[in-house]
C-alpha cells in the first residue's frame, strides 16, 4: 500500500500488486523528481493503483509512505521476499540520490 503526499495532493491510500512493486518504486522516484509532481502523481495512480476486486487471499505486506514537502520516503514491511529486499535496497539508494531521507523497517 502506498500513502503519498505530493505537493498539495494527498490521495487515498492506494494498493499496488506485489508483482508491480519494483516498477512502482521507479515510478514513485519519477514523481518525486519531476518539476510537475502533482500531474505525475495522477499518472502514477492511474498506472499502478490496483483497480480490480479485492480477493479473500489478498493481504497487505507493507506500506510505502512518501512526502515531497518533508523529503522523506519510508518503507515498512512485515515480510518481503529476498529478491524484493534487494530491489528495495537499490531503490532506497536512488531516493537518497535525489535528496530524500529513507527509512526502512522490514523483517
C-alpha positions, -999 to 999 in steps of 0.1 A, spaced: 0 0 0 12 35 -8 4 66 12 16 96 -8 16 133 0 29 152 -31 27 189 -30 -8 198 -21 -22 164 -31 -28 136 -6 -49 110 -23 -63 80 -5 -40 51 2 -36 30 -30 -28 -6 -33 -1 -19 -57 2 -56 -66 34 -72 -53 43 -81 -89 44 -44 -98 63 -33 -67 97 -27 -83 82 -8 -112 61 13 -89 92 24 -69 108 36 -101 76 54 -109 75 70 -75 110 83 -79 100 99 -112 71 116 -95 93 129 -67 119 143 -90 95 158 -116 91 195 -120 53 188 -121 49 162 -93 11 166 -89 5 158 -126 29 129 -124 11 116 -93 -21 114 -111 -4 93 -138 13 72 -112 -20 63 -96 -36 55 -130 -6 33 -138 0 14 -105 -31 15 -84 -49 -18 -82 -85 -13 -95 -98 -49 -97 -118 -66 -70 -101 -74 -36 -100 -111 -30 -100 -130 3 -65 -142 -4 -51 -106 -7 -31 -93 22 -12 -62 30 25 -69 34 37 -34 39 35 3 33 54 29 13 49 64 27 63 94 8 61 131 14 75 156 -11 74 185 14 93 166 41 115 149 15 111 115 32 103 80 19 95 54 45 92 17 39 76 -7 64 71 -44 56 61 -74 76 77 -99 53 94 -94 19 109 -120 -3 147 -118 -6 147 -106 -43 124 -77 -34 145 -68 -4 174 -64 -28 153 -42 -50 142 -22 -20 178 -16 -10 187 -4 -45 156 18 -47 163 34 -13 197 45 -26 181 60 -57 157 81 -34 187 93 -14 205 105 -46 176 129 -52 178 143 -17 152 122 2 157 107 37 149 70 36 136 49 64 133 11 61 116 -12 86 115 -47 74 118 -83 87 
